[in-house]
Amino acid sequence: MVAACARAGTAVEINCRPERRDPPDDLLAQAAAAGCRFAVDTDAHAPEQLHWQSTGYARAARIGLGADRLITTWPLRRLLSSRSSGS
């Protein structure tokens, strides 16, 4: 699965909801090694849940992901151009 995501340029979601926090760290590491991109998602259902985002970025940092692999840190122009170019 992670190899297919990497080839297609599909981002793997890092879910920050406390009772979810998926995928597990071992699968995140496999996806990182495969060259996947990632999207950090709070899965918030209310404004007071937005602070969960920091846990997702902390998980990304623990496996060595930089902002270049985290599409949720990209400026809109880069995000939109990556969709059209496949990069």
HTML snippet that shows the backbone in 3Dmol.js (N, CA, C, O; Angstrom):
<script src="https://3Dmol.org/build/3Dmol-min.js"></script>
<div id="view" style="width:600px;height:400px;position:relative"></div>
<script>
const pdb = `
ATOM      1  N   MET A   1       0.811  -1.192   0.000  1.00  0.00           N
ATOM      2  CA  MET A   1       0.000   0.000   0.000  1.00  0.00           C
ATOM      3  C   MET A   1       0.860   1.265   0.000  1.00  0.00           C
ATOM      4  O   MET A   1       0.602   2.183  -0.778  1.00  0.00           O
ATOM      5  N   VAL A   2       1.874   1.323   0.858  1.00  0.00           N
ATOM      6  CA  VAL A   2       2.668   2.551   0.937  1.00  0.00           C
ATOM      7  C   VAL A   2       3.447   2.801  -0.339  1.00  0.00           C
ATOM      8  O   VAL A   2       3.635   3.953  -0.729  1.00  0.00           O
ATOM      9  N   ALA A   3       3.898   1.756  -0.991  1.00  0.00           N
ATOM     10  CA  ALA A   3       4.618   1.935  -2.252  1.00  0.00           C
ATOM     11  C   ALA A   3       3.691   2.527  -3.310  1.00  0.00           C
ATOM     12  O   ALA A   3       4.107   3.387  -4.087  1.00  0.00           O
ATOM     13  N   ALA A   4       2.450   2.078  -3.344  1.00  0.00           N
ATOM     14  CA  ALA A   4       1.478   2.619  -4.301  1.00  0.00           C
ATOM     15  C   ALA A   4       1.199   4.084  -4.012  1.00  0.00           C
ATOM     16  O   ALA A   4       1.088   4.887  -4.939  1.00  0.00           O
ATOM     17  N   CYS A   5       1.083   4.444  -2.734  1.00  0.00           N
ATOM     18  CA  CYS A   5       0.871   5.851  -2.368  1.00  0.00           C
ATOM     19  C   CYS A   5       2.062   6.707  -2.806  1.00  0.00           C
ATOM     20  O   CYS A   5       1.883   7.801  -3.340  1.00  0.00           O
ATOM     21  N   ALA A   6       3.259   6.209  -2.579  1.00  0.00           N
ATOM     22  CA  ALA A   6       4.458   6.955  -2.969  1.00  0.00           C
ATOM     23  C   ALA A   6       4.507   7.166  -4.475  1.00  0.00           C
ATOM     24  O   ALA A   6       4.804   8.267  -4.937  1.00  0.00           O
ATOM     25  N   ARG A   7       4.219   6.119  -5.245  1.00  0.00           N
ATOM     26  CA  ARG A   7       4.241   6.223  -6.712  1.00  0.00           C
ATOM     27  C   ARG A   7       3.192   7.207  -7.218  1.00  0.00           C
ATOM     28  O   ARG A   7       3.442   7.963  -8.156  1.00  0.00           O
ATOM     29  N   ALA A   8       2.025   7.195  -6.596  1.00  0.00           N
ATOM     30  CA  ALA A   8       0.925   8.045  -7.055  1.00  0.00           C
ATOM     31  C   ALA A   8       0.992   9.462  -6.504  1.00  0.00           C
ATOM     32  O   ALA A   8       0.229  10.329  -6.931  1.00  0.00           O
ATOM     33  N   GLY A   9       1.892   9.707  -5.565  1.00  0.00           N
ATOM     34  CA  GLY A   9       1.956  11.029  -4.942  1.00  0.00           C
ATOM     35  C   GLY A   9       0.806  11.278  -3.985  1.00  0.00           C
ATOM     36  O   GLY A   9       0.487  12.426  -3.677  1.00  0.00           O
ATOM     37  N   THR A  10       0.184  10.207  -3.515  1.00  0.00           N
ATOM     38  CA  THR A  10      -0.928  10.303  -2.578  1.00  0.00           C
ATOM     39  C   THR A  10      -0.391  10.467  -1.166  1.00  0.00           C
ATOM     40  O   THR A  10       0.491   9.719  -0.743  1.00  0.00           O
ATOM     41  N   ALA A  11      -0.916  11.437  -0.441  1.00  0.00           N
ATOM     42  CA  ALA A  11      -0.470  11.673   0.926  1.00  0.00           C
ATOM     43  C   ALA A  11      -1.099  10.674   1.888  1.00  0.00           C
ATOM     44  O   ALA A  11      -2.275  10.330   1.767  1.00  0.00           O
ATOM     45  N   VAL A  12      -0.311  10.223   2.830  1.00  0.00           N
ATOM     46  CA  VAL A  12      -0.781   9.374   3.918  1.00  0.00           C
ATOM     47  C   VAL A  12      -1.214  10.295   5.055  1.00  0.00           C
ATOM     48  O   VAL A  12      -0.477  11.201   5.442  1.00  0.00           O
ATOM     49  N   GLU A  13      -2.405  10.060   5.582  1.00  0.00           N
ATOM     50  CA  GLU A  13      -2.915  10.904   6.657  1.00  0.00           C
ATOM     51  C   GLU A  13      -2.320  10.497   7.996  1.00  0.00           C
ATOM     52  O   GLU A  13      -2.283   9.317   8.344  1.00  0.00           O
ATOM     53  N   ILE A  14      -1.859  11.489   8.737  1.00  0.00           N
ATOM     54  CA  ILE A  14      -1.485  11.300  10.136  1.00  0.00           C
ATOM     55  C   ILE A  14      -2.643  11.879  10.941  1.00  0.00           C
ATOM     56  O   ILE A  14      -2.797  13.096  11.039  1.00  0.00           O
ATOM     57  N   ASN A  15      -3.456  10.993  11.516  1.00  0.00           N
ATOM     58  CA  ASN A  15      -4.640  11.398  12.265  1.00  0.00           C
ATOM     59  C   ASN A  15      -4.229  11.740  13.695  1.00  0.00           C
ATOM     60  O   ASN A  15      -3.565  10.945  14.361  1.00  0.00           O
ATOM     61  N   CYS A  16      -4.618  12.908  14.160  1.00  0.00           N
ATOM     62  CA  CYS A  16      -4.199  13.395  15.471  1.00  0.00           C
ATOM     63  C   CYS A  16      -5.233  13.196  16.570  1.00  0.00           C
ATOM     64  O   CYS A  16      -4.961  13.498  17.732  1.00  0.00           O
ATOM     65  N   ARG A  17      -6.398  12.700  16.229  1.00  0.00           N
ATOM     66  CA  ARG A  17      -7.444  12.514  17.233  1.00  0.00           C
ATOM     67  C   ARG A  17      -6.911  11.583  18.320  1.00  0.00           C
ATOM     68  O   ARG A  17      -6.444  10.490  18.001  1.00  0.00           O
ATOM     69  N   PRO A  18      -6.965  11.979  19.598  1.00  0.00           N
ATOM     70  CA  PRO A  18      -6.309  11.217  20.673  1.00  0.00           C
ATOM     71  C   PRO A  18      -6.666   9.733  20.723  1.00  0.00           C
ATOM     72  O   PRO A  18      -5.796   8.899  20.972  1.00  0.00           O
ATOM     73  N   GLU A  19      -7.924   9.396  20.491  1.00  0.00           N
ATOM     74  CA  GLU A  19      -8.294   7.982  20.562  1.00  0.00           C
ATOM     75  C   GLU A  19      -7.989   7.227  19.271  1.00  0.00           C
ATOM     76  O   GLU A  19      -8.176   6.011  19.215  1.00  0.00           O
ATOM     77  N   ARG A  20      -7.533   7.907  18.254  1.00  0.00           N
ATOM     78  CA  ARG A  20      -7.212   7.266  16.963  1.00  0.00           C
ATOM     79  C   ARG A  20      -5.705   7.237  16.735  1.00  0.00           C
ATOM     80  O   ARG A  20      -5.069   6.187  16.816  1.00  0.00           O
ATOM     81  N   ARG A  21      -5.157   8.395  16.454  1.00  0.00           N
ATOM     82  CA  ARG A  21      -3.722   8.534  16.148  1.00  0.00           C
ATOM     83  C   ARG A  21      -3.212   7.414  15.244  1.00  0.00           C
ATOM     84  O   ARG A  21      -2.283   6.683  15.589  1.00  0.00           O
ATOM     85  N   ASP A  22      -3.838   7.303  14.099  1.00  0.00           N
ATOM     86  CA  ASP A  22      -3.389   6.304  13.155  1.00  0.00           C
ATOM     87  C   ASP A  22      -2.779   6.993  11.937  1.00  0.00           C
ATOM     88  O   ASP A  22      -3.006   8.187  11.743  1.00  0.00           O
ATOM     89  N   PRO A  23      -2.028   6.295  11.129  1.00  0.00           N
ATOM     90  CA  PRO A  23      -1.621   4.911  11.295  1.00  0.00           C
ATOM     91  C   PRO A  23      -0.596   4.766  12.424  1.00  0.00           C
ATOM     92  O   PRO A  23      -0.028   5.756  12.885  1.00  0.00           O
ATOM     93  N   PRO A  24      -0.367   3.539  12.861  1.00  0.00           N
ATOM     94  CA  PRO A  24       0.632   3.303  13.912  1.00  0.00           C
ATOM     95  C   PRO A  24       2.019   3.767  13.454  1.00  0.00           C
ATOM     96  O   PRO A  24       2.297   3.845  12.257  1.00  0.00           O
ATOM     97  N   ASP A  25       2.868   4.067  14.414  1.00  0.00           N
ATOM     98  CA  ASP A  25       4.205   4.598  14.102  1.00  0.00           C
ATOM     99  C   ASP A  25       5.012   3.681  13.187  1.00  0.00           C
ATOM    100  O   ASP A  25       5.766   4.171  12.345  1.00  0.00           O
ATOM    101  N   ASP A  26       4.873   2.366  13.329  1.00  0.00           N
ATOM    102  CA  ASP A  26       5.651   1.473  12.465  1.00  0.00           C
ATOM    103  C   ASP A  26       5.221   1.609  11.007  1.00  0.00           C
ATOM    104  O   ASP A  26       6.060   1.538  10.109  1.00  0.00           O
ATOM    105  N   LEU A  27       3.923   1.804  10.759  1.00  0.00           N
ATOM    106  CA  LEU A  27       3.466   2.014   9.382  1.00  0.00           C
ATOM    107  C   LEU A  27       3.855   3.397   8.868  1.00  0.00           C
ATOM    108  O   LEU A  27       4.146   3.561   7.683  1.00  0.00           O
ATOM    109  N   LEU A  28       3.861   4.394   9.758  1.00  0.00           N
ATOM    110  CA  LEU A  28       4.344   5.722   9.346  1.00  0.00           C
ATOM    111  C   LEU A  28       5.795   5.644   8.904  1.00  0.00           C
ATOM    112  O   LEU A  28       6.178   6.243   7.899  1.00  0.00           O
ATOM    113  N   ALA A  29       6.600   4.906   9.656  1.00  0.00           N
ATOM    114  CA  ALA A  29       8.014   4.753   9.302  1.00  0.00           C
ATOM    115  C   ALA A  29       8.168   4.047   7.956  1.00  0.00           C
ATOM    116  O   ALA A  29       9.024   4.423   7.156  1.00  0.00           O
ATOM    117  N   GLN A  30       7.348   3.028   7.699  1.00  0.00           N
ATOM    118  CA  GLN A  30       7.400   2.339   6.407  1.00  0.00           C
ATOM    119  C   GLN A  30       7.020   3.286   5.273  1.00  0.00           C
ATOM    120  O   GLN A  30       7.651   3.287   4.217  1.00  0.00           O
ATOM    121  N   ALA A  31       5.989   4.089   5.500  1.00  0.00           N
ATOM    122  CA  ALA A  31       5.563   5.047   4.479  1.00  0.00           C
ATOM    123  C   ALA A  31       6.648   6.098   4.233  1.00  0.00           C
ATOM    124  O   ALA A  31       6.887   6.492   3.091  1.00  0.00           O
ATOM    125  N   ALA A  32       7.297   6.546   5.299  1.00  0.00           N
ATOM    126  CA  ALA A  32       8.380   7.520   5.151  1.00  0.00           C
ATOM    127  C   ALA A  32       9.526   6.911   4.342  1.00  0.00           C
ATOM    128  O   ALA A  32      10.074   7.561   3.452  1.00  0.00           O
ATOM    129  N   ALA A  33       9.885   5.673   4.648  1.00  0.00           N
ATOM    130  CA  ALA A  33      10.970   5.003   3.926  1.00  0.00           C
ATOM    131  C   ALA A  33      10.618   4.796   2.455  1.00  0.00           C
ATOM    132  O   ALA A  33      11.503   4.778   1.600  1.00  0.00           O
ATOM    133  N   ALA A  34       9.338   4.640   2.162  1.00  0.00           N
ATOM    134  CA  ALA A  34       8.897   4.442   0.775  1.00  0.00           C
ATOM    135  C   ALA A  34       8.848   5.748  -0.009  1.00  0.00           C
ATOM    136  O   ALA A  34       8.681   5.735  -1.229  1.00  0.00           O
ATOM    137  N   GLY A  35       8.994   6.885   0.691  1.00  0.00           N
ATOM    138  CA  GLY A  35       8.986   8.179   0.016  1.00  0.00           C
ATOM    139  C   GLY A  35       7.635   8.865  -0.037  1.00  0.00           C
ATOM    140  O   GLY A  35       7.441   9.789  -0.827  1.00  0.00           O
ATOM    141  N   CYS A  36       6.702   8.430   0.786  1.00  0.00           N
ATOM    142  CA  CYS A  36       5.360   9.029   0.793  1.00  0.00           C
ATOM    143  C   CYS A  36       5.369  10.467   1.293  1.00  0.00           C
ATOM    144  O   CYS A  36       6.269  10.903   2.011  1.00  0.00           O
ATOM    145  N   ARG A  37       4.343  11.172   0.887  1.00  0.00           N
ATOM    146  CA  ARG A  37       4.013  12.475   1.456  1.00  0.00           C
ATOM    147  C   ARG A  37       2.997  12.228   2.565  1.00  0.00           C
ATOM    148  O   ARG A  37       2.400  11.155   2.654  1.00  0.00           O
ATOM    149  N   PHE A  38       2.814  13.242   3.407  1.00  0.00           N
ATOM    150  CA  PHE A  38       1.915  13.094   4.544  1.00  0.00           C
ATOM    151  C   PHE A  38       1.060  14.342   4.713  1.00  0.00           C
ATOM    152  O   PHE A  38       1.461  15.452   4.366  1.00  0.00           O
ATOM    153  N   ALA A  39      -0.135  14.119   5.259  1.00  0.00           N
ATOM    154  CA  ALA A  39      -1.037  15.211   5.625  1.00  0.00           C
ATOM    155  C   ALA A  39      -1.398  15.025   7.087  1.00  0.00           C
ATOM    156  O   ALA A  39      -1.915  13.977   7.472  1.00  0.00           O
ATOM    157  N   VAL A  40      -1.128  16.037   7.904  1.00  0.00           N
ATOM    158  CA  VAL A  40      -1.474  15.994   9.319  1.00  0.00           C
ATOM    159  C   VAL A  40      -2.894  16.514   9.461  1.00  0.00           C
ATOM    160  O   VAL A  40      -3.206  17.623   9.029  1.00  0.00           O
ATOM    161  N   ASP A  41      -3.756  15.701  10.071  1.00  0.00           N
ATOM    162  CA  ASP A  41      -5.173  16.017  10.180  1.00  0.00           C
ATOM    163  C   ASP A  41      -5.622  15.912  11.634  1.00  0.00           C
ATOM    164  O   ASP A  41      -5.419  14.881  12.275  1.00  0.00           O
ATOM    165  N   THR A  42      -6.227  16.970  12.153  1.00  0.00           N
ATOM    166  CA  THR A  42      -6.714  16.946  13.538  1.00  0.00           C
ATOM    167  C   THR A  42      -7.949  16.079  13.706  1.00  0.00           C
ATOM    168  O   THR A  42      -8.201  15.571  14.799  1.00  0.00           O
ATOM    169  N   ASP A  43      -8.716  15.902  12.650  1.00  0.00           N
ATOM    170  CA  ASP A  43     -10.013  15.230  12.734  1.00  0.00           C
ATOM    171  C   ASP A  43     -10.882  15.928  13.778  1.00  0.00           C
ATOM    172  O   ASP A  43     -11.710  15.304  14.442  1.00  0.00           O
ATOM    173  N   ALA A  44     -10.672  17.236  13.905  1.00  0.00           N
ATOM    174  CA  ALA A  44     -11.400  18.031  14.904  1.00  0.00           C
ATOM    175  C   ALA A  44     -12.860  18.191  14.514  1.00  0.00           C
ATOM    176  O   ALA A  44     -13.201  18.346  13.342  1.00  0.00           O
ATOM    177  N   HIS A  45     -13.690  18.151  15.511  1.00  0.00           N
ATOM    178  CA  HIS A  45     -15.121  18.364  15.326  1.00  0.00           C
ATOM    179  C   HIS A  45     -15.581  19.612  16.058  1.00  0.00           C
ATOM    180  O   HIS A  45     -16.769  19.935  16.060  1.00  0.00           O
ATOM    181  N   ALA A  46     -14.641  20.314  16.679  1.00  0.00           N
ATOM    182  CA  ALA A  46     -14.937  21.555  17.394  1.00  0.00           C
ATOM    183  C   ALA A  46     -13.642  22.364  17.501  1.00  0.00           C
ATOM    184  O   ALA A  46     -12.556  21.784  17.526  1.00  0.00           O
ATOM    185  N   PRO A  47     -13.742  23.690  17.562  1.00  0.00           N
ATOM    186  CA  PRO A  47     -12.532  24.531  17.601  1.00  0.00           C
ATOM    187  C   PRO A  47     -11.558  24.171  18.716  1.00  0.00           C
ATOM    188  O   PRO A  47     -10.345  24.267  18.529  1.00  0.00           O
ATOM    189  N   GLU A  48     -12.065  23.762  19.861  1.00  0.00           N
ATOM    190  CA  GLU A  48     -11.156  23.449  20.978  1.00  0.00           C
ATOM    191  C   GLU A  48     -10.351  22.169  20.747  1.00  0.00           C
ATOM    192  O   GLU A  48      -9.479  21.835  21.549  1.00  0.00           O
ATOM    193  N   GLN A  49     -10.635  21.458  19.667  1.00  0.00           N
ATOM    194  CA  GLN A  49      -9.881  20.244  19.343  1.00  0.00           C
ATOM    195  C   GLN A  49      -8.746  20.498  18.351  1.00  0.00           C
ATOM    196  O   GLN A  49      -7.986  19.583  18.033  1.00  0.00           O
ATOM    197  N   LEU A  50      -8.629  21.710  17.872  1.00  0.00           N
ATOM    198  CA  LEU A  50      -7.589  22.012  16.882  1.00  0.00           C
ATOM    199  C   LEU A  50      -6.177  21.868  17.437  1.00  0.00           C
ATOM    200  O   LEU A  50      -5.232  21.658  16.676  1.00  0.00           O
ATOM    201  N   HIS A  51      -6.023  21.977  18.748  1.00  0.00           N
ATOM    202  CA  HIS A  51      -4.682  21.836  19.334  1.00  0.00           C
ATOM    203  C   HIS A  51      -4.114  20.425  19.161  1.00  0.00           C
ATOM    204  O   HIS A  51      -2.920  20.213  19.372  1.00  0.00           O
ATOM    205  N   TRP A  52      -4.951  19.463  18.781  1.00  0.00           N
ATOM    206  CA  TRP A  52      -4.460  18.113  18.533  1.00  0.00           C
ATOM    207  C   TRP A  52      -3.429  18.081  17.410  1.00  0.00           C
ATOM    208  O   TRP A  52      -2.630  17.148  17.325  1.00  0.00           O
ATOM    209  N   GLN A  53      -3.446  19.081  16.561  1.00  0.00           N
ATOM    210  CA  GLN A  53      -2.543  19.100  15.411  1.00  0.00           C
ATOM    211  C   GLN A  53      -1.078  18.987  15.833  1.00  0.00           C
ATOM    212  O   GLN A  53      -0.283  18.355  15.138  1.00  0.00           O
ATOM    213  N   SER A  54      -0.720  19.586  16.949  1.00  0.00           N
ATOM    214  CA  SER A  54       0.679  19.537  17.382  1.00  0.00           C
ATOM    215  C   SER A  54       1.141  18.109  17.643  1.00  0.00           C
ATOM    216  O   SER A  54       2.317  17.805  17.440  1.00  0.00           O
ATOM    217  N   THR A  55       0.253  17.226  18.084  1.00  0.00           N
ATOM    218  CA  THR A  55       0.666  15.835  18.306  1.00  0.00           C
ATOM    219  C   THR A  55       0.995  15.139  16.985  1.00  0.00           C
ATOM    220  O   THR A  55       1.894  14.301  16.926  1.00  0.00           O
ATOM    221  N   GLY A  56       0.270  15.487  15.941  1.00  0.00           N
ATOM    222  CA  GLY A  56       0.565  14.903  14.630  1.00  0.00           C
ATOM    223  C   GLY A  56       1.907  15.356  14.098  1.00  0.00           C
ATOM    224  O   GLY A  56       2.664  14.557  13.546  1.00  0.00           O
ATOM    225  N   TYR A  57       2.206  16.638  14.262  1.00  0.00           N
ATOM    226  CA  TYR A  57       3.511  17.127  13.805  1.00  0.00           C
ATOM    227  C   TYR A  57       4.637  16.564  14.658  1.00  0.00           C
ATOM    228  O   TYR A  57       5.741  16.349  14.157  1.00  0.00           O
ATOM    229  N   ALA A  58       4.377  16.324  15.931  1.00  0.00           N
ATOM    230  CA  ALA A  58       5.385  15.696  16.794  1.00  0.00           C
ATOM    231  C   ALA A  58       5.652  14.263  16.332  1.00  0.00           C
ATOM    232  O   ALA A  58       6.801  13.821  16.316  1.00  0.00           O
ATOM    233  N   ARG A  59       4.603  13.543  15.960  1.00  0.00           N
ATOM    234  CA  ARG A  59       4.794  12.184  15.429  1.00  0.00           C
ATOM    235  C   ARG A  59       5.604  12.226  14.141  1.00  0.00           C
ATOM    236  O   ARG A  59       6.495  11.401  13.943  1.00  0.00           O
ATOM    237  N   ALA A  60       5.306  13.167  13.276  1.00  0.00           N
ATOM    238  CA  ALA A  60       6.052  13.298  12.021  1.00  0.00           C
ATOM    239  C   ALA A  60       7.525  13.581  12.295  1.00  0.00           C
ATOM    240  O   ALA A  60       8.402  13.010  11.647  1.00  0.00           O
ATOM    241  N   ALA A  61       7.793  14.455  13.246  1.00  0.00           N
ATOM    242  CA  ALA A  61       9.180  14.788  13.586  1.00  0.00           C
ATOM    243  C   ALA A  61       9.918  13.575  14.152  1.00  0.00           C
ATOM    244  O   ALA A  61      11.098  13.375  13.864  1.00  0.00           O
ATOM    245  N   ARG A  62       9.228  12.768  14.952  1.00  0.00           N
ATOM    246  CA  ARG A  62       9.868  11.587  15.536  1.00  0.00           C
ATOM    247  C   ARG A  62      10.347  10.598  14.479  1.00  0.00           C
ATOM    248  O   ARG A  62      11.323   9.881  14.697  1.00  0.00           O
ATOM    249  N   ILE A  63       9.668  10.557  13.338  1.00  0.00           N
ATOM    250  CA  ILE A  63      10.135   9.632  12.285  1.00  0.00           C
ATOM    251  C   ILE A  63      10.981  10.354  11.241  1.00  0.00           C
ATOM    252  O   ILE A  63      11.308   9.784  10.200  1.00  0.00           O
ATOM    253  N   GLY A  64      11.333  11.606  11.519  1.00  0.00           N
ATOM    254  CA  GLY A  64      12.277  12.326  10.667  1.00  0.00           C
ATOM    255  C   GLY A  64      11.686  13.050   9.477  1.00  0.00           C
ATOM    256  O   GLY A  64      12.408  13.380   8.535  1.00  0.00           O
ATOM    257  N   LEU A  65      10.388  13.305   9.499  1.00  0.00           N
ATOM    258  CA  LEU A  65       9.772  14.011   8.373  1.00  0.00           C
ATOM    259  C   LEU A  65       9.952  15.509   8.511  1.00  0.00           C
ATOM    260  O   LEU A  65       9.716  16.082   9.574  1.00  0.00           O
ATOM    261  N   GLY A  66      10.370  16.132   7.428  1.00  0.00           N
ATOM    262  CA  GLY A  66      10.476  17.587   7.372  1.00  0.00           C
ATOM    263  C   GLY A  66       9.287  18.185   6.653  1.00  0.00           C
ATOM    264  O   GLY A  66       8.455  17.458   6.111  1.00  0.00           O
ATOM    265  N   ALA A  67       9.201  19.493   6.642  1.00  0.00           N
ATOM    266  CA  ALA A  67       8.076  20.202   6.030  1.00  0.00           C
ATOM    267  C   ALA A  67       7.911  19.872   4.547  1.00  0.00           C
ATOM    268  O   ALA A  67       6.803  19.950   4.016  1.00  0.00           O
ATOM    269  N   ASP A  68       9.002  19.504   3.878  1.00  0.00           N
ATOM    270  CA  ASP A  68       8.902  19.173   2.455  1.00  0.00           C
ATOM    271  C   ASP A  68       8.021  17.951   2.192  1.00  0.00           C
ATOM    272  O   ASP A  68       7.487  17.805   1.092  1.00  0.00           O
ATOM    273  N   ARG A  69       7.862  17.081   3.176  1.00  0.00           N
ATOM    274  CA  ARG A  69       7.038  15.873   3.028  1.00  0.00           C
ATOM    275  C   ARG A  69       5.645  16.030   3.635  1.00  0.00           C
ATOM    276  O   ARG A  69       4.803  15.143   3.495  1.00  0.00           O
ATOM    277  N   LEU A  70       5.399  17.162   4.312  1.00  0.00           N
ATOM    278  CA  LEU A  70       4.128  17.392   4.999  1.00  0.00           C
ATOM    279  C   LEU A  70       3.302  18.397   4.203  1.00  0.00           C
ATOM    280  O   LEU A  70       3.502  19.605   4.326  1.00  0.00           O
ATOM    281  N   ILE A  71       2.378  17.900   3.391  1.00  0.00           N
ATOM    282  CA  ILE A  71       1.648  18.791   2.487  1.00  0.00           C
ATOM    283  C   ILE A  71       0.793  19.809   3.229  1.00  0.00           C
ATOM    284  O   ILE A  71       0.410  20.830   2.658  1.00  0.00           O
ATOM    285  N   THR A  72       0.495  19.547   4.477  1.00  0.00           N
ATOM    286  CA  THR A  72      -0.293  20.498   5.266  1.00  0.00           C
ATOM    287  C   THR A  72       0.539  21.693   5.730  1.00  0.00           C
ATOM    288  O   THR A  72       0.012  22.593   6.383  1.00  0.00           O
ATOM    289  N   THR A  73       1.816  21.712   5.404  1.00  0.00           N
ATOM    290  CA  THR A  73       2.651  22.884   5.691  1.00  0.00           C
ATOM    291  C   THR A  73       2.917  23.702   4.434  1.00  0.00           C
ATOM    292  O   THR A  73       3.461  24.804   4.514  1.00  0.00           O
ATOM    293  N   TRP A  74       2.539  23.174   3.284  1.00  0.00           N
ATOM    294  CA  TRP A  74       2.864  23.819   2.011  1.00  0.00           C
ATOM    295  C   TRP A  74       1.986  25.036   1.754  1.00  0.00           C
ATOM    296  O   TRP A  74       0.822  25.059   2.156  1.00  0.00           O
ATOM    297  N   PRO A  75       2.534  26.040   1.091  1.00  0.00           N
ATOM    298  CA  PRO A  75       1.704  27.148   0.619  1.00  0.00           C
ATOM    299  C   PRO A  75       0.711  26.631  -0.436  1.00  0.00           C
ATOM    300  O   PRO A  75       0.985  25.646  -1.122  1.00  0.00           O
ATOM    301  N   LEU A  76      -0.405  27.283  -0.553  1.00  0.00           N
ATOM    302  CA  LEU A  76      -1.456  26.863  -1.478  1.00  0.00           C
ATOM    303  C   LEU A  76      -0.932  26.687  -2.903  1.00  0.00           C
ATOM    304  O   LEU A  76      -1.269  25.711  -3.572  1.00  0.00           O
ATOM    305  N   ARG A  77      -0.125  27.610  -3.358  1.00  0.00           N
ATOM    306  CA  ARG A  77       0.391  27.531  -4.740  1.00  0.00           C
ATOM    307  C   ARG A  77       1.166  26.232  -4.966  1.00  0.00           C
ATOM    308  O   ARG A  77       1.003  25.587  -6.002  1.00  0.00           O
ATOM    309  N   ARG A  78       2.004  25.845  -4.009  1.00  0.00           N
ATOM    310  CA  ARG A  78       2.772  24.596  -4.160  1.00  0.00           C
ATOM    311  C   ARG A  78       1.835  23.390  -4.135  1.00  0.00           C
ATOM    312  O   ARG A  78       2.001  22.452  -4.916  1.00  0.00           O
ATOM    313  N   LEU A  79       0.869  23.417  -3.254  1.00  0.00           N
ATOM    314  CA  LEU A  79      -0.072  22.311  -3.151  1.00  0.00           C
ATOM    315  C   LEU A  79      -0.844  22.129  -4.463  1.00  0.00           C
ATOM    316  O   LEU A  79      -0.972  21.014  -4.969  1.00  0.00           O
ATOM    317  N   LEU A  80      -1.349  23.226  -4.996  1.00  0.00           N
ATOM    318  CA  LEU A  80      -2.092  23.135  -6.241  1.00  0.00           C
ATOM    319  C   LEU A  80      -1.214  22.736  -7.422  1.00  0.00           C
ATOM    320  O   LEU A  80      -1.652  21.977  -8.288  1.00  0.00           O
ATOM    321  N   SER A  81       0.002  23.231  -7.468  1.00  0.00           N
ATOM    322  CA  SER A  81       0.877  22.864  -8.593  1.00  0.00           C
ATOM    323  C   SER A  81       1.336  21.410  -8.490  1.00  0.00           C
ATOM    324  O   SER A  81       1.609  20.785  -9.515  1.00  0.00           O
ATOM    325  N   SER A  82       1.427  20.864  -7.296  1.00  0.00           N
ATOM    326  CA  SER A  82       1.813  19.460  -7.166  1.00  0.00           C
ATOM    327  C   SER A  82       0.710  18.546  -7.676  1.00  0.00           C
ATOM    328  O   SER A  82       0.995  17.450  -8.159  1.00  0.00           O
ATOM    329  N   ARG A  83      -0.531  18.972  -7.579  1.00  0.00           N
ATOM    330  CA  ARG A  83      -1.651  18.180  -8.101  1.00  0.00           C
ATOM    331  C   ARG A  83      -1.591  18.103  -9.613  1.00  0.00           C
ATOM    332  O   ARG A  83      -1.824  17.041 -10.190  1.00  0.00           O
ATOM    333  N   SER A  84      -1.282  19.213 -10.259  1.00  0.00           N
ATOM    334  CA  SER A  84      -1.294  19.235 -11.726  1.00  0.00           C
ATOM    335  C   SER A  84      -0.024  18.629 -12.321  1.00  0.00           C
ATOM    336  O   SER A  84      -0.049  18.106 -13.435  1.00  0.00           O
ATOM    337  N   SER A  85       1.073  18.698 -11.592  1.00  0.00           N
ATOM    338  CA  SER A  85       2.321  18.189 -12.145  1.00  0.00           C
ATOM    339  C   SER A  85       2.628  16.767 -11.707  1.00  0.00           C
ATOM    340  O   SER A  85       3.488  16.105 -12.288  1.00  0.00           O
ATOM    341  N   GLY A  86       1.922  16.295 -10.677  1.00  0.00           N
ATOM    342  CA  GLY A  86       2.200  14.957 -10.176  1.00  0.00           C
ATOM    343  C   GLY A  86       3.459  14.869  -9.359  1.00  0.00           C
ATOM    344  O   GLY A  86       3.902  13.768  -9.031  1.00  0.00           O
ATOM    345  N   SER A  87       4.065  16.023  -9.012  1.00  0.00           N
ATOM    346  CA  SER A  87       5.306  15.992  -8.232  1.00  0.00           C
ATOM    347  C   SER A  87       5.070  16.159  -6.765  1.00  0.00           C
ATOM    348  O   SER A  87       6.020  16.154  -5.982  1.00  0.00           O
TER     349      SER A  87
END
`;
const viewer = $3Dmol.createViewer("view");
viewer.addModel(pdb, "pdb");
viewer.setStyle({}, {cartoon: {color: "spectrum"}});
viewer.zoomTo();
viewer.render();
</script>
